[in-house]
Amino acid sequence: MQRDELQNSDARAAYEAIMDAIVTQQLAPSQKVSENILSDMFGISRTIARNLIERLIAKQFLVSVSPRVTLVAPLTLLDIKQNFTLRKVLLPAIFSLTAAKVDLEALKLLNQEIEKMQPVSNDEEALELLKKNKQMNLMLVEDAGYPLMIEWAHQLEDTAMRIYWLYLKAQKRLPYASDQQAMTINVMKNDEPTRLKAIIQEVLNQTEERILTTIFSNEQFYSQDLKV
């Protein structure tokens, strides 16, 4: 393996590890980060750490508040509302575009696997469940044919993982039922784009409501940043 290929592999693994830490709040909202902190925490070079900080700032998972201070992006009620608003605009359109191309049997099996993983009993199981959920959603995105749309969907799903983490910590399950996803898959199979858009909108509305209800009913979330 060439040296630059190894570095790219190391950078990809480090990026995933940092994103996992942001999702699970090992790197908590508004926590200060730096090249040294990431280098020590993840065993990576300062060069890789610096490049990843720049990438994560561009994706808005880190924020630069001054030339010397970088923080993990805050996680607030506004962030939740914004994420759901954008997904309600984007995902119904994407799923309608890709429904005819998706491997529905693979999607069905993944949905069944996700259901069997619940309820979760520890943070490792919770993170794995979120990754499976993201995998399922991105299966419905990858064939859209519009690179910018796909990139936006990826970023929204990564942010959704941060949001769903709050619900999983409180409820031990995802904020939607597997039968809702099964119904979505059946509508895709029957090629009903108008009904598909309506179902996705309804699932997202119910999911947002459950998450917000959980946040408002748990004192641990009574702070500007929604920390667990």
PyMOL commands that set and color helices and strands:
alter all, ss='L'
color gray80, all
select helices_A, chain A and resi 3-23+35-42+46-58+77-98+104-116+123-139+147-171+178-189+193-216+219-221
alter helices_A, ss='H'
color red, helices_A
select strands_A, chain A and resi 32-33+62-66+69-72
alter strands_A, ss='S'
color yellow, strands_A
deselect
rebuild
show_as cartoon
